[in-house]
Amino acid sequence: MNMWPRRVVMMGVIASASLAMGRSAPSYEVYGIRYATIPNFRVSSLIQGADTTRRLDIAMMVWLLKGSDGRNVVVDAGFHRADFVTRWKPTNFVPPSEALERAGVKADDVTDVIISHIHWDHLDGIDLFPKARVWIQREEFEYHLDSAGTVRNRAIDAGDAKILAEIARRGRLMLVDGDAKEIIPGITVYTGGKHTYASQFAAVKSGANTVVVASDNLYLYENLARRVPIAQTLDAASNVKAQGRMLSLASDPRLIVPGHDPEVFARFAEPGNGVAWIH
């Protein structure tokens, strides 16, 4: 089995432990940030058993967690490389780092990026945030690539794997060891949705509430309303179980944010311009 550099592994362990000890959790304002739309997407690729003729203009999003302690945490990094833009032909596309500026945060102000999983539309933009630590499940890393950035499982894009390995070499990689870990004060990550080998989602303290940023462990509100698994999962039963867990973690079901539903920006219409304040 490939072993990541000991320095990188230990950084993740030490940081997770030190952040969890003796510190009160800050509160976060949670925002969905839309940076593009992929039109006419098959709903049957999002919801198991959906009518194959159904289509939806899906939202491409990252999530911004603005901490009362000055942290700016981004959940997922989106994509920006020209080959992805050419292939998928998104409308209203801007780089995710530029979209964040609508919420008053510049790329250099981002302190942390939490990657839910290694798919291109959630990982490719990590090089847009040059000062941020990058958090991801250790098993997700070790299953998909080696320490040189060589792809071990084709679910990860080869170019993204190289960028991720370089971040590791620079000491900014934070590997998370498993489920229910408070990696940053007030932010806990959970596994179990099995969108990829070890995908994760985040529960975030926001005032008196807890918001769940589901990312692709929950594609649409419809998945949750009907308790139907996502179409792209390695284990449908675990995905439905993860949905139940999200319901137990969130202060209210409306505070569970799916990964690609344009309805997010209708339910949370303020402040607008592609920014949704989840509260």
N, C-alpha and C positions, 0 to 999 in steps of 0.2 A: 504494500500500500504506500502511495506517495505520502511523504511527510512534509508539511509546510515548514518554513524556517522557524526554528524554536522562538526567535525573537518575536515574530508575528503572533504565534499562538499564545505566548505568555502575556503579551500586551493585552490581548482580549480578555484573558482570565483575570489579570490583575486589575484592569480598568473596571470590569464588571463588578468585582468584589469591592473595590474602594468606593465606587459610586453608590453602592447600595448601603454602605455603612454610615450610620450616624448623621445623615443629612435629610432634612425635610424636603419633600418633593415640590418642585415648582409647579405652577399651573401653566398650561399652554392654550393659546388660541389656535384652533385647527382650521385650516383652509384647504379646499380643493382648488387646484390651479389647472385650468384647461389650456393646453398648448397646441392642440390640433384636433381634427375630427377625421376619422376614416369612414367615408360614406358607404352606404349600401352593404353593410356587413351582414353575413348570415347569422341569424339568431340561433340556428341549430349548432353553431360553433361555440355558443355561449351557454345554452341551456339544453341539458340532455332531453332528447325526445321532442324538441320543438319542431314546429312545422318548417320544412326545409325551404318553403317559399317566403318565409318572413325575413324582412331585412330591417336594419337599424343603422342610423348614423351614430357610430359609437364615439364617445369622448375619450381622448387621450389625456391622461391626467398625471400630475404628481401632487403630493400633499405637503403642505408647509405647516410645521408646528413651531409657533413663535412663543418662546419660553419667557416667563416672568423673570428669569435669571439671566436673560440676554442670549440664550442659545437660539439658534435658528436651525431646526432639524428638518430635513427633507426626507420624506418616505418615497422611495423609488426616484429614478433619475431620468425617466423618459428616454427618448432617442433624438439624435440630431444628425447622424452621418448621412452624407448625400446619397449613398446607395440605398439606404432604407427609405428615404424620402422619395427617391425615384421609383422604387419598387412598389410602395404602398400608396403613393399619390394622396397624401393627406391634404385636406383643405384647411385654410386659416392656420397654417403651420408657422410657429415661431420656435426657436430653441427653448427648451424648458427653463434655462437660466434667464432668458429674456422675459418669459412669461412670469417668473417669480417677481420681477421688478414691479409688476402691477400691484403686488402686495407689499411693496416697499422694501424688498430684500434683494441685495445684489449677490452675485455668485460668490464673491470673496467673503461675504458675511455668513455663509452657510457653514456651520460648525460640524455637522454630522449628516451623513446620508445613510438611511436604513434601506437596504435592498431586500425586498420581499422574496425575489427569486431571480433566476439568471436569464430570463427571456429578454431578447433584444430591446423591446419597447419599455422595459423597466430598468435595464442595466446600462444601455449604451451611453447615456448622458453623464456617467460618473466623472468623466474627465472635464466636465464643465465646472466642477466645484473643487478647485485645486487645493483648498486649505482644509477640506472636510475629512474627518475620519469616516471610514466606510464600514458599516456593520452588516454582516450576513451570517447565516448559519454555517458552522464549520462543515457539517455533512453536505450541505449544498455545494460548497467549494470543492471538497475533496472528491465528490462524486463526478463533478463535471470537468475539472481541469487539474493539471499538476502545477508544481511550483514555478515551472518555466513558462506557464501559460499555454501549454499544449492541451488541446481539447481531448477529454476522455469520454465525453458523452455529447452527442451532436445537438442537444437542446440548447447549448450555449453557442453564440456566434464566435468564430475564431478571433476576429478583431477585438471583440469585447473581452475575451479571455486574456489576450495579451495586455490590454489596459489594466485589467484587474490584477494580474500578476505584477505589473509594474507598481501599482499602488501598494501591494504587499511588500515589495522590495524597499519602498520608500518609508515603510513603517506606519502607514496610515490604515492598514487593514485590521479590523477588529472582528475576530471570529467568535460567534456565539455558540455556547455549548448547550444546545437543547432547548426544552420547552419552559415557558413561564419564567423568563429571565428579565429582571429589571436592568436593562443595559445602560440606561440614562435615567437619572432621577425623574420619576413621573411617567416613564415610558417603558412598558413591558411588552416583550414579544412572545408570541405563542406559535407552535407548530401544529400540524395535523390536517391541514386542508388538502395536502398532497396534489396541488396543482403541478408542482415539480417534485423532485426527490425529497427536498426538505424546505419547502416554501414556508414563509412565516407571515403573520399579520401582527398589528400593533394595537395595544390598548393604551390610551393617552388620558392623563388627568387634565381636565379642563374645567377649572372652577370646582363646583360641587359635583360635576358630572364626569363620566368616563365615555370617551369617544373611541370607537373601534374603526381603525383604518384597515379594511379587509384586503385591499388590493385584489389580485386575481383569485384569491380564495373564495371570492364572491363576485361574479361578473356584474350582475344586474340585481336591482331590488326584487325582481320577479323570482330569482332563485330563492331568496329568503322567504318571500310571501308564500310561495308554494312548497317550500322545503324540497326543492329539486336540485340535484347536484349540478355543478358546472359541467359543460361538455368535455372540457380538456382537463382531466384529472387522472392520476394513477390509481385512485381508489375512491370510487363514488361514495361508499359508506363512510369513509373518513371525512369526506367533504361535507356531507350532511351533518355528521357529528360536530364538525368544526362550526357549522352554522349555529347549531344549538349552543355551543360554547360562547360564540359571539353574543348571542342573546342574553346569556347569563352574565357576561362581562359589562356590556353597555348599560348605561343608566336608563336608556330608553331605546327601543328598536329603531327609532328614527335617527339615532346617533351611530348607526352602523353604516359605513360608507363603502359601497361597492366599487370595483375597479374601473368600470368603463361605461357606467350608465349616465347618459346625458341628463336624466331626470334629476341628478344631484343639483344641477344649476337652476332647476325650476323650484325644487323644494327649499333650496337655500339661495335665494335670489340676490342677497346682499353680500358684498357691495357691488357685484356685477362686473362686467367686462372680463368674463372668464374666470372670476374669482368667487368662490362660494364659502362663506363663513359658516362652519358647522357648529351650531349651538342650539 
